[in-house]
């Protein structure tokens, strides 16, 4: 198991076996749920990409990142 923290997310490729998430560097807030899908991603946010869901969840805990919430802010 290992994860990669990518600060310059410019056309980063993921496979359908990678787990990944994005968070904002200023307020450490996740911008989407943990994902496992193939494709290319570009973003001004930080990406954490790993081999399994548990290691990404542990990264969130260890780095005091706010977990993704599906609650809508009004």
MOTAWO-V457599 format. One line per field, one symbol per residue. ss: DSSP state (H for helix, E for strand, C for the rest). burial: b if it has 16 or more other C-alpha atoms within 10 Angstrom, else e. A space follows every 10 residues. Layout:
ss=???
burial=???
//
This chain:
ss=CCEEEECCEE EEEECCCCEE EEECCCCCEE CCCCECCCEE EEECCEEEEE CCHHHHHHHH HHCCCECCCC CCCC
burial=eebeeeeebe eeebeeebbb bbbbeeebbb beebebeeee eeeebbbbbb bbbebbeebb eeeebebeee eeee
//
